[in-house]
Amino acid sequence: MQQVHLWLRDEVKPFEQRTALTPSDAEKLIKEFNFKITVEKSVTRAFDDEEYVKVGCQLVESNSWITQAPKLEENDNFYILGLKELPLGNTQLGDIQVPHLLSQRHIFFAHCFKRQSDWKDTMSRFVQAEPRPGQILDLEFLNLDNGRRVAAFGYAAGFNGMAMGLLTYCKQKLHSNDLEVLNEIVKPFKNRTELVNHIKDLLSKLDHTPKCLVLGALGRCGSGSVKCAELCGIPESHLIKWDLNETKAGGPFPQLSTDVDILVNDIYLSGEIKPFLTMEMAQKGDRRMSVFIDVSCDVTNPFNPFPINNQVTTFDRPVRRVDNTNNLPLDVIAIDHLPTMTPQESSDEFSNALVTYLAELRNVNFSNEQGETEGIRVWLRANQLFEKKVQEFKQEL
C-alpha cells in the first residue's frame, strides 16, 4: 500500500472561503491513514494556515500546485483537492503562468459533466494533456452504491438560499426597493444561528409575513430552505413545499409568479424539462413574486427551467433586477456558492462526510473495474464517469 499525497489548493473564486478538508480531518488522514498532506497558504480560507501546520500538514505558497504538483505519469498516488473552478488556462495568476493543459488528477466540482455551456473547454484541458492526460474525480458524482452522494453542500446551499431570499425581501420593503442597498456586499456569518437571528430581526420590522415557495422541498437543498424558513419564523401557512408530485405534469406554472412573494429553486436538473416560469409570465401585471433565488444555478444548462435567469450573481453584487412591471421589482439571486455565507460550518459538515472516502484512496486501483468495498467503488465509479465523458468529448470534436 503506497502513501497517498493529498494537495489542498487555495481557491481562486472570489469570496470563496470554504474548504473540502478541515484541519481536524487532515489530522485524521495523517495520523490514522499515513497520508502526506500539502496545504496551500490562503488569506480567504475559513481556517487559519497554522491550524493545518499544527496537525502535520506541509504549508506551501498559494497556487503553487500549478508549477510544483507532480503529473500523473510521475506519481499515481497524488491528488489535488479543491472545491470550485480552477484558474483559467493561458492566464497570469500573480507571478504564475497558468497552463491550459492539465496533467494531474483533480478532485473538485468541475461542473462539466452535464453538458454545461463551457464543458468542452474544461474537458479539453485534461483530455488533450500529454504524454498522459489529466483526470477529474468530480465531487458532485461521488456516489454510494445506492446512488446517494457521499458529501454535499446541498443542505447549506438551500438554507443560505432561503436566507438570502428573506434578507432581500426585507431590504426591498424596508428600503423602497433601492437596488444599491440590495446589492451591498454580503459578508459571511459565524454560523447559521447568527444568520437566522439577523433575519428574524429584519422580519420583525415588517408589517406582514412574506409567502414563500420551495421547489424541490424534499431534497437535500430543499430541506435546508424549509428549515431556514421555519427557524426564521415563517408559519406553515406561508411556506409552500413543492416537489415531484407538484411538478410532474410539466410547466409552466403561473402560480409561481402570482401566488407567492419569494420563490426558491432547489431542484436537481438531470435532463430536459419544460420551463417552470417564463419571462412573459413574469412581466404580466398580476405577478406577486418579487424575489427569485436560483439555488440550483443551472444557468448554462440548455434545459434551464427558469429562462428568467441566465447568469449567476456574486456576493459583492448579489441581486440582478430582471423586471419592474407596475413598479414591483423582480430581483434574482443566483450565487453559485451560497454555502460560503457560513463557511466554517459548511466546511465542517462537508469535510466530515468526505474524509472517510478520502481515506479509501490508499486502496484504490483505477485499472480495476470492481472494488472490494463501497468506499473503493465510490472512486472507481467517479473515474468511469470521467472516462465516459472523455469519449463523449472525443466524439464531438
C-alpha positions in Angstrom: 0.0 0.0 0.0 1.6 3.2 -1.2 1.4 6.5 0.6 -1.3 8.9 -0.7 -0.2 12.5 -1.2 -3.1 15.0 -1.0 -2.6 18.6 -2.0 -5.2 21.1 -0.8 -5.2 24.0 -3.1 -6.2 27.6 -2.4 -9.5 28.7 -4.0 -9.3 31.3 -6.7 -13.0 32.0 -6.9 -13.8 35.5 -5.4 -15.3 35.4 -1.9 -14.9 31.6 -1.6 -14.0 30.8 2.0 -14.9 27.1 2.3 -12.5 24.2 2.1 -13.0 20.5 1.3 -10.7 19.4 4.1 -10.7 20.9 7.6 -7.6 20.8 9.9 -9.2 18.2 12.2 -9.9 15.9 9.2 -6.5 16.4 7.8 -5.0 15.3 11.1 -7.2 12.1 10.9 -5.8 11.3 7.5 -2.2 11.9 8.6 -2.3 10.0 11.9 -4.7 7.2 11.1 -4.0 6.6 7.4 -0.4 7.8 6.8 -1.4 10.4 4.3 1.0 13.1 3.3 -0.9 16.4 3.1 0.3 19.6 1.5 -1.8 22.8 2.1 -1.5 26.0 0.1 -1.5 29.2 2.0 -4.7 31.1 1.9 -5.9 34.5 3.0 -9.6 33.6 2.5 -10.0 30.1 3.8 -12.2 29.8 6.9 -9.4 28.1 8.8 -6.0 29.6 9.5 -2.9 28.2 7.8 -1.3 27.5 11.2 -4.2 25.2 12.1 -3.1 22.9 9.3 0.6 23.1 10.3 -0.2 22.1 13.9 -1.7 18.8 12.7 1.2 17.9 10.5 0.5 19.4 7.1 3.2 20.9 4.9 2.5 24.6 4.0 3.3 25.9 0.6 2.5 29.1 -1.4 -0.9 29.8 -2.8 -1.5 28.2 -6.3 1.9 26.5 -6.3 0.3 23.3 -7.5 0.5 24.8 -10.9 4.3 24.6 -11.0 5.1 22.1 -8.3 2.5 19.4 -8.3 3.6 16.1 -9.9 1.9 14.9 -13.1 0.0 11.6 -13.2 2.9 9.8 -15.0 5.2 10.9 -12.2 3.0 10.0 -9.2 -0.1 7.9 -9.5 -0.9 8.4 -5.8 -1.1 12.2 -5.9 -4.4 14.1 -5.8 -5.1 17.8 -5.9 -8.2 18.6 -3.8 -10.3 21.8 -4.1 -13.9 22.9 -4.4 -14.7 25.4 -7.1 -13.3 26.0 -10.6 -9.7 26.0 -11.5 -7.9 29.2 -12.7 -8.4 29.7 -16.5 -5.8 28.4 -18.8 -3.3 30.6 -20.5 -3.8 33.4 -17.9 -1.5 35.1 -15.4 -2.1 34.4 -11.7 0.3 36.7 -9.9 3.8 35.6 -11.0 2.5 32.2 -12.2 1.5 31.5 -15.9 -1.4 29.1 -15.8 -1.2 26.4 -18.5 -4.3 25.4 -20.5 -3.5 21.7 -20.3 -3.5 19.8 -17.0 -1.8 16.5 -16.4 -2.7 16.0 -12.7 -5.6 14.2 -11.0 -8.0 16.8 -9.6 -10.8 16.3 -7.1 -13.3 19.2 -7.3 -16.7 20.4 -8.5 -15.9 20.6 -12.2 -19.4 21.5 -13.4 -18.8 20.0 -16.9 -20.5 16.6 -16.8 -24.0 17.8 -17.5 -23.0 19.5 -20.8 -22.8 23.0 -19.3 -22.0 25.6 -21.9 -18.2 25.5 -21.3 -18.0 21.8 -20.7 -15.8 21.1 -23.8 -13.3 23.7 -22.8 -12.9 22.2 -19.3 -12.7 18.7 -20.6 -10.1 19.7 -23.2 -7.7 20.9 -20.5 -7.5 17.3 -19.2 -8.1 15.1 -22.2 -5.6 16.8 -24.5 -2.7 16.9 -22.0 0.4 14.9 -23.0 2.0 12.5 -22.6 -0.6 11.3 -20.1 -4.0 13.1 -19.8 -5.1 14.6 -16.5 -8.2 13.3 -14.7 -11.3 14.7 -13.0 -12.8 13.0 -10.0 -15.9 15.2 -9.6 -17.1 15.8 -6.1 -20.7 16.1 -7.4 -20.6 12.5 -8.6 -19.0 10.6 -5.7 -21.9 8.3 -5.0 -22.5 5.3 -2.8 -23.9 2.0 -4.1 -27.4 3.3 -3.6 -26.7 6.4 -5.6 -26.6 8.8 -2.7 -23.8 11.3 -2.7 -21.1 10.8 -0.1 -20.7 14.5 0.6 -22.6 17.6 -0.5 -23.2 21.2 0.3 -26.9 20.9 -0.7 -28.4 21.5 2.7 -26.2 24.5 3.4 -26.9 25.9 -0.1 -30.7 25.6 0.4 -30.5 27.0 3.9 -28.5 30.0 2.8 -30.5 30.4 -0.3 -33.7 30.9 1.7 -31.8 33.2 4.0 -30.7 35.4 1.0 -34.3 35.4 -0.2 -35.7 36.6 3.1 -32.9 39.1 3.5 -33.5 40.5 0.1 -37.3 40.7 0.6 -36.9 42.6 3.8 -34.5 45.0 2.2 -36.9 45.6 -0.6 -39.7 46.6 1.8 -37.5 48.5 4.3 -35.6 50.4 1.7 -38.1 51.2 -1.1 -36.6 48.6 -3.5 -33.3 50.5 -3.6 -31.1 48.3 -5.8 -27.9 49.8 -4.3 -29.0 48.8 -0.8 -29.9 45.3 -2.1 -26.5 45.0 -3.7 -24.5 45.7 -0.6 -21.7 43.1 -0.2 -22.8 40.0 1.6 -20.4 39.2 4.4 -20.1 35.7 5.9 -21.8 34.8 9.1 -20.2 33.0 12.0 -22.9 30.3 11.9 -26.5 29.7 10.9 -27.7 30.8 14.3 -26.2 34.3 13.8 -27.7 34.4 10.3 -31.2 33.4 11.5 -31.2 35.9 14.3 -30.3 38.7 11.8 -33.2 37.7 9.5 -35.6 37.5 12.4 -34.7 41.0 13.4 -35.4 42.3 9.9 -38.7 40.4 9.6 -39.9 41.9 12.9 -39.7 45.3 11.2 -42.2 44.3 8.5 -46.0 44.7 8.9 -46.6 41.3 7.2 -45.1 37.9 6.6 -43.8 37.0 3.1 -45.2 33.9 1.4 -42.5 31.5 0.3 -42.5 28.6 -2.1 -39.7 26.0 -2.2 -39.2 23.9 -5.3 -37.6 20.6 -4.6 -38.6 20.8 -1.0 -38.0 17.1 -0.3 -34.4 17.1 -1.5 -31.2 18.0 0.3 -31.2 21.6 -0.8 -35.0 21.9 -0.3 -34.9 20.6 3.2 -32.3 23.3 4.0 -34.5 26.0 2.6 -37.5 24.8 4.5 -35.6 24.6 7.8 -34.3 28.1 7.4 -37.8 29.5 6.8 -39.1 27.6 9.8 -36.3 28.8 12.1 -36.9 32.4 10.9 -40.5 32.2 12.0 -42.3 31.7 8.6 -45.5 29.9 9.6 -46.7 26.8 7.7 -49.5 28.8 6.1 -46.9 30.9 4.4 -44.4 28.1 3.4 -45.4 26.1 0.4 -43.4 23.0 -0.4 -43.4 21.6 -4.0 -41.6 18.5 -5.2 -42.0 15.9 -7.9 -45.8 15.4 -7.3 -46.5 19.1 -7.8 -44.3 19.5 -10.9 -44.7 16.1 -12.7 -47.4 17.5 -15.1 -44.8 19.8 -16.5 -44.6 23.6 -16.6 -45.0 26.4 -17.0 -46.7 27.1 -13.6 -48.3 30.6 -13.5 -48.9 30.3 -9.7 -45.1 30.5 -9.1 -45.4 34.1 -10.2 -48.8 35.1 -8.9 -49.2 33.3 -5.5 -46.0 33.9 -3.6 -43.5 36.6 -2.7 -40.4 34.6 -2.6 -39.6 31.6 -4.8 -36.6 29.3 -4.1 -35.4 26.9 -6.8 -33.8 23.9 -5.2 -34.4 21.3 -7.9 -31.8 18.9 -9.2 -31.8 19.2 -13.0 -30.9 15.8 -14.6 -32.4 16.2 -18.0 -34.7 18.1 -20.3 -37.9 19.6 -18.7 -40.3 22.3 -19.7 -39.8 25.8 -18.4 -41.3 26.4 -15.0 -41.6 30.1 -15.4 -41.1 32.3 -18.5 -40.2 35.9 -18.8 -43.5 36.6 -20.4 -45.3 35.3 -17.3 -43.0 37.3 -15.0 -43.8 40.5 -16.9 -47.6 40.2 -16.5 -49.3 42.7 -14.3 -50.6 40.0 -11.9 -47.1 39.0 -10.7 -46.7 38.9 -6.9 -43.3 37.3 -6.7 -40.5 39.9 -6.1 -37.6 37.6 -5.2 -36.3 34.6 -7.0 -33.5 32.6 -5.5 -31.9 30.2 -8.0 -30.0 27.9 -5.7 -29.6 25.3 -8.5 -27.9 27.8 -10.7 -28.3 25.8 -13.9 -27.9 29.0 -16.0 -25.5 27.4 -18.5 -27.6 24.2 -18.9 -29.5 24.0 -22.1 -32.5 22.7 -20.2 -32.6 25.5 -17.6 -36.2 25.6 -16.4 -36.1 29.3 -15.5 -35.3 31.3 -18.6 -35.9 34.4 -16.5 -32.4 33.8 -15.2 -29.4 33.3 -17.5 -26.5 34.4 -15.4 -25.0 34.0 -11.9 -24.6 36.8 -9.4 -21.9 37.3 -6.8 -21.6 38.1 -3.1 -20.4 41.7 -3.9 -23.3 42.1 -6.4 -25.9 39.5 -5.2 -29.0 40.9 -6.9 -29.9 41.3 -10.5 -33.2 43.1 -11.3 -34.8 41.5 -14.4 -38.2 43.2 -14.3 -40.0 46.1 -12.7 -43.6 45.8 -14.1 -46.0 48.0 -12.2 -43.1 49.2 -10.1 -42.8 45.7 -8.5 -39.3 44.6 -8.9 -38.3 41.0 -9.8 -34.9 40.5 -8.2 -32.9 37.4 -8.9 -30.2 35.9 -6.7 -28.1 33.2 -8.4 -24.9 32.9 -6.3 -23.3 29.5 -7.2 -21.5 29.0 -3.9 -24.1 30.1 -1.3 -22.7 27.8 1.5 -19.8 30.1 1.9 -22.1 32.5 3.7 -21.5 30.3 6.6 -18.1 28.9 5.6 -16.8 27.2 8.7 -20.0 25.4 9.5 -20.4 24.3 5.8 -16.8 23.1 5.6 -17.1 21.1 8.8 -20.1 19.3 7.5 -18.7 18.6 4.1 -15.2 17.6 5.2 -16.6 15.3 7.9 -18.7 13.4 5.3 -15.9 13.3 2.7 -12.9 12.2 4.9 -13.9 8.6 5.2 -13.8 8.2 1.4 -10.6 10.2 1.1 -9.1 7.6 3.3 -10.1 4.9 0.9 -7.9 6.4 -1.8 -5.0 4.4 -0.4 -6.8 1.2 -1.5 -7.9 2.3 -5.0 -6.6 0.8 -8.2 -8.1 2.7 -11.1 -7.2 -0.1 -13.5 -9.7 -2.4 -11.7 -13.4 -2.2 -12.6 -14.7 -3.7 -9.4 -13.9 -2.6 -5.9 -13.9 -4.8 -2.8 -15.5 -2.1 -0.6 -18.1 0.5 -1.1 -15.6 3.2 -0.4 -13.3 2.0 -3.2 -16.3 1.7 -5.6 -17.1 5.4 -5.0 -13.8 6.4 -6.6 -14.0 3.7 -9.4 -17.4 5.0 -10.4 -16.2 8.6 -10.5 -13.3 7.5 -12.7 -15.6 5.5 -15.0 -17.9 8.5 -15.3 -14.9 10.7 -16.3 -13.9 8.2 -18.9 -17.4 8.1 -20.3 -17.3 11.9 -20.6 -13.9 11.7 -22.3 -15.5 9.5 -25.0 -18.4 11.9 -25.4 -15.9 14.8 -25.8 -13.9 13.0 -28.4 -16.9 12.1 -30.4 -17.9 15.7 -30.7 -14.5 17.0 -31.8 
